[in-house]
Amino acid sequence: MLAVTIFAARWTVLRLSVPTMRSVRLGMGCVALVLMLVAEFGFALWIRGLSIKEYFATRDPVSGTVYYAMLVAFAIMPLLVAKK
């Protein structure tokens, strides 16, 4: 999943010619994170029939920690890739 995140961030930053300003790239990552979480919570919770509270309660401590770390990596990846 990390490799896909890196590839997608690099492709998007280059394809859209995103300026190298930190605030712009970090803002882009945060917007992407919010959209992904809305889609995940909206769709996955609806399919599984869970509330948000139940969703977080069913997370394994190890996989949950990795999941949260990947969310942070997803948000900051546009800042880290394709520095021209």
Backbone as CSV, one residue per row, in Angstrom:
resi,resn,N_x,N_y,N_z,CA_x,CA_y,CA_z,C_x,C_y,C_z
1,MET,0.825,-1.195,0.000,0.000,0.000,0.000,0.868,1.258,0.000
2,LEU,1.991,1.196,0.699,2.894,2.345,0.723,3.440,2.625,-0.674
3,ALA,3.770,1.580,-1.415,4.290,1.762,-2.776,3.245,2.421,-3.674
4,VAL,2.002,2.030,-3.539,0.925,2.622,-4.332,0.736,4.094,-3.941
5,THR,0.829,4.392,-2.659,0.712,5.769,-2.183,1.821,6.636,-2.768
6,ILE,3.048,6.123,-2.742,4.180,6.870,-3.290,3.997,7.095,-4.784
7,PHE,3.651,6.039,-5.516,3.460,6.149,-6.963,2.347,7.139,-7.299
8,ALA,1.212,7.024,-6.617,0.067,7.897,-6.902,0.377,9.352,-6.569
9,ALA,1.054,9.585,-5.458,1.403,10.959,-5.085,2.368,11.558,-6.103
10,ARG,3.372,10.792,-6.486,4.349,11.286,-7.463,3.679,11.588,-8.802
11,TRP,2.846,10.667,-9.266,2.166,10.852,-10.539,1.266,12.083,-10.501
12,THR,0.511,12.231,-9.424,-0.425,13.348,-9.304,0.304,14.682,-9.242
13,VAL,1.360,14.749,-8.447,2.117,15.989,-8.307,2.736,16.398,-9.644
14,LEU,3.283,15.434,-10.370,3.888,15.751,-11.664,2.828,16.058,-12.722
15,ARG,1.779,15.288,-12.744,0.722,15.453,-13.751,0.009,16.797,-13.608
16,LEU,-0.227,17.213,-12.378,-0.945,18.466,-12.135,-0.010,19.665,-11.968
17,SER,1.281,19.418,-12.081,2.297,20.480,-11.923,2.073,21.281,-10.640
18,VAL,1.967,20.555,-9.547,1.731,21.180,-8.247,2.998,21.928,-7.828
19,PRO,2.869,23.194,-7.421,4.039,23.962,-6.988,4.763,23.279,-5.821
20,THR,6.046,23.560,-5.688,6.842,22.910,-4.644,6.689,23.556,-3.270
21,MET,5.831,24.528,-3.145,5.589,25.164,-1.851,5.031,24.125,-0.867
22,ARG,5.604,24.095,0.322,5.176,23.114,1.331,3.690,23.214,1.651
23,SER,3.198,24.428,1.797,1.794,24.602,2.182,0.847,24.064,1.115
24,VAL,1.203,24.254,-0.143,0.351,23.776,-1.238,0.322,22.250,-1.256
25,ARG,1.496,21.642,-1.146,1.566,20.177,-1.196,0.940,19.535,0.035
26,LEU,1.159,20.117,1.194,0.550,19.574,2.397,-0.969,19.756,2.363
27,GLY,-1.422,20.881,1.849,-2.858,21.093,1.683,-3.476,20.088,0.738
28,MET,-2.756,19.800,-0.340,-3.226,18.796,-1.296,-3.353,17.433,-0.620
29,GLY,-2.357,17.062,0.171,-2.398,15.781,0.874,-3.519,15.714,1.886
30,CYS,-3.765,16.806,2.582,-4.842,16.832,3.579,-6.220,16.739,2.930
31,VAL,-6.393,17.422,1.819,-7.662,17.321,1.086,-7.870,15.891,0.598
32,ALA,-6.815,15.278,0.074,-6.913,13.891,-0.388,-7.257,12.958,0.765
33,LEU,-6.651,13.194,1.930,-6.934,12.364,3.103,-8.393,12.497,3.531
34,VAL,-8.893,13.714,3.575,-10.290,13.923,3.961,-11.232,13.229,2.979
35,LEU,-10.979,13.365,1.690,-11.830,12.710,0.685,-11.775,11.190,0.810
36,MET,-10.582,10.657,1.063,-10.454,9.210,1.212,-11.192,8.719,2.454
37,LEU,-11.071,9.447,3.563,-11.749,9.030,4.788,-13.272,9.132,4.662
38,VAL,-13.748,10.162,3.983,-15.191,10.279,3.747,-15.681,9.090,2.929
39,ALA,-14.948,8.749,1.882,-15.331,7.602,1.056,-15.253,6.303,1.861
40,GLU,-14.185,6.135,2.611,-14.021,4.897,3.378,-15.088,4.751,4.442
41,PHE,-15.271,5.799,5.233,-16.275,5.698,6.289,-17.684,5.612,5.723
42,GLY,-17.951,6.383,4.697,-19.283,6.360,4.101,-19.626,5.033,3.459
43,PHE,-18.670,4.489,2.716,-18.949,3.260,1.969,-18.705,2.014,2.807
44,ALA,-17.534,1.925,3.428,-17.184,0.716,4.173,-18.095,0.501,5.381
45,LEU,-18.409,1.557,6.079,-19.285,1.407,7.237,-20.697,1.044,6.822
46,TRP,-21.129,1.587,5.714,-22.464,1.265,5.204,-22.531,-0.203,4.778
47,ILE,-21.506,-0.667,4.065,-21.472,-2.062,3.591,-21.428,-3.035,4.778
48,ARG,-20.580,-2.723,5.767,-20.417,-3.612,6.917,-21.488,-3.417,7.983
49,GLY,-22.257,-2.353,7.879,-23.319,-2.092,8.842,-22.792,-1.729,10.226
50,LEU,-21.690,-0.987,10.266,-21.079,-0.601,11.533,-21.211,0.897,11.773
51,SER,-21.150,1.266,13.047,-21.025,2.685,13.379,-19.532,3.008,13.410
52,ILE,-19.197,4.286,13.448,-17.780,4.672,13.509,-17.156,4.151,14.798
53,LYS,-17.892,4.208,15.888,-17.389,3.712,17.168,-17.077,2.214,17.079
54,GLU,-17.972,1.439,16.492,-17.747,0.000,16.333,-16.573,-0.275,15.394
55,TYR,-16.439,0.546,14.362,-15.350,0.392,13.397,-13.993,0.514,14.081
56,PHE,-13.819,1.539,14.917,-12.552,1.718,15.617,-12.357,0.682,16.723
57,ALA,-13.445,0.216,17.323,-13.346,-0.793,18.381,-12.911,-2.147,17.828
58,THR,-13.213,-2.420,16.570,-12.859,-3.715,15.985,-11.444,-3.735,15.418
59,ARG,-10.747,-2.624,15.449,-9.360,-2.555,14.944,-8.410,-3.310,15.869
60,ASP,-7.587,-4.138,15.292,-6.514,-4.814,16.011,-5.464,-3.763,16.384
61,PRO,-4.849,-3.847,17.557,-3.868,-2.820,17.947,-2.712,-2.675,16.962
62,VAL,-2.212,-3.764,16.431,-1.082,-3.692,15.503,-1.528,-3.154,14.152
63,SER,-2.556,-3.740,13.584,-3.019,-3.278,12.273,-3.595,-1.863,12.356
64,GLY,-4.191,-1.525,13.493,-4.708,-0.171,13.684,-3.597,0.858,13.698
65,THR,-2.494,0.534,14.362,-1.349,1.447,14.406,-0.764,1.640,13.015
66,VAL,-0.633,0.556,12.276,-0.116,0.651,10.903,-1.082,1.450,10.034
67,TYR,-2.360,1.252,10.217,-3.376,1.989,9.469,-3.254,3.498,9.716
68,TYR,-3.110,3.893,10.976,-2.991,5.316,11.297,-1.689,5.900,10.751
69,ALA,-0.615,5.124,10.818,0.660,5.580,10.257,0.555,5.751,8.741
70,MET,-0.156,4.865,8.091,-0.336,4.971,6.637,-1.203,6.175,6.281
71,LEU,-2.154,6.518,7.119,-2.959,7.713,6.868,-2.092,8.967,6.923
72,VAL,-1.196,9.019,7.894,-0.275,10.159,7.996,0.640,10.185,6.779
73,ALA,1.167,9.030,6.391,2.039,8.954,5.211,1.290,9.386,3.958
74,PHE,0.039,8.989,3.845,-0.789,9.361,2.701,-0.943,10.878,2.614
75,ALA,-1.140,11.513,3.751,-1.355,12.972,3.770,-0.090,13.743,3.448
76,ILE,1.069,13.264,3.890,2.304,14.038,3.683,3.083,13.615,2.428
77,MET,2.632,12.562,1.767,3.382,12.065,0.608,3.552,13.094,-0.515
78,PRO,2.557,13.910,-0.859,2.805,14.916,-1.913,3.940,15.873,-1.554
79,LEU,4.151,16.088,-0.280,5.243,16.945,0.173,6.604,16.266,-0.001
80,LEU,6.625,14.946,0.091,7.878,14.208,0.071,8.352,13.766,-1.299
81,VAL,7.450,13.692,-2.269,7.815,13.152,-3.583,8.001,14.265,-4.614
82,ALA,8.694,13.913,-5.654,8.817,14.739,-6.862,9.242,16.160,-6.567
83,LYS,10.330,16.309,-5.856,10.841,17.668,-5.587,11.685,18.114,-6.774
84,LYS,11.136,19.017,-7.548,11.827,19.530,-8.729,12.323,20.916,-8.481
